[in-house]
C-alpha cells in the first residue's frame, strides 16, 4: 500500500496558484522555518509527485503560504481556492515511514475541488489519499449530495472521481495519508457513494491519529516508526475496505461482492475460489458462473489485482525492496510465479519493469 519518494523524471512543470512558480513563505516570530520552493519539473508519475512533495516540504514542520499549498495539492488532482481577503498560512509537517507518506496540515480553511480521470497511461500516478480530520468543520459535496465533515471523520479520495471539500472553520487540522491506488481496487468510483467516501466518526480514526502523532515525533526510534507505519497502513486499508463493503449491498451482483473479497485479501497466497465461495456462502460452481458474462474469469481477476499491486510496488520502490518481498506482499507464492505472471501481462520481467520506472521510461500497461 505504501509508496517511496524517488528522483523525478523531467517533463511537465508543476505551477502554483495563479500559474506562477511556487515561492517562499515567511512567518516572523513563529519559530517554524519557511520553506522555499524552487521550480522543479516532473512528469505526473508517482515517483515525480513524491519527489516534488519532498522537494517542497522536506521532513519536519514548515510554514507555507497559499501558493505553496496549491503547488502541493495540484499534482494530486486538486484545484485549490482560498477565501478572498484572508491571509492564508499554515504549518505543514511531512514524513515518510515504511513507504507511507504523511502530510499534517494545520492552518487556514480553503476549498479543494478534486478531479481525477481514469488513467490513460500505465506510468501515471498510482496514488490516492485518505484524509484524517483532527480539527475544523466543512462539507463534502459530490453529485449534488452534501455531507458534513468534522473531527473524527476520515475522507476517502479514490484514484478517480470528482468532488469538492469546503472547509469553513477559521482553523483546520488534518492529516493526508498517501496510499497506493490498489487499496481502492479498479471500479470503486462507480460504486462508492458520497456517504461511503465520508466515514463519519470513523471507528479507527482515533487510533490512526495517535499513530500519526507518533510518526511525526522528531527522531522517533526506527523500530517504533516502522511498527507505527505498518499499523497505520492496516487501519487505512481496513477503513477503505469497510467503505467498499458498505458500497456493495447484498442485492448487488455476486461478482461485485467477490471482487470486494479479492481486494481485501489478495495478499494471502492461499486465497482461492474455494475460500471466496465459503466466505460468500455459495458453491464454487455458482461463483464461477458469475464471471461467465465478463471478459475476465475469477482467476484472471485475482491475478490482475495482485499484478496491479506488484506493479505499484515496483514503480514506487527503490532497489532495496527485493522482488521476493514484492511477490510476498502481492499474494504470489514466490518470485518465479510473479515473474511468469508479469511476463504474461506486461511482456517484461519485474526487474525490467522496475528498471524502466527508475529511469523514468514509459511503463508497459499490459491488458
Secondary structure, DSSP 8 states (H G I E B T S, - for coil): ---------S-EE---GGGS-------TTSSS-B------EE-SSHHHHHHHHHHHH-SEEEEEEHHHHHHHHHTTTEEEE--TT---EEEEEEEEETTEEEEEEEE---EEEEEE---SSTTS--EEEEEEEEE--EEEEETTEEEEE-TT-EEEE-SSEEEEEEE-SSSEEEEEEEEEGGGG-SSHHHH--HHHHEETT-TTHHHHHHHHHHHTSTT--HHHHHHHHHHHHHHHHHHHHHHHHHTS-TTS-HHHHHHHHHHHHTT-TT--HHHHHHHHTS-HHHHHHTTTTSSS-HHHHHHHHHHHHHHHHHHH--TTS-HHHHHHHTT-SSHHHHHHHHHHHHSS-HHHHHHHHHTT-------
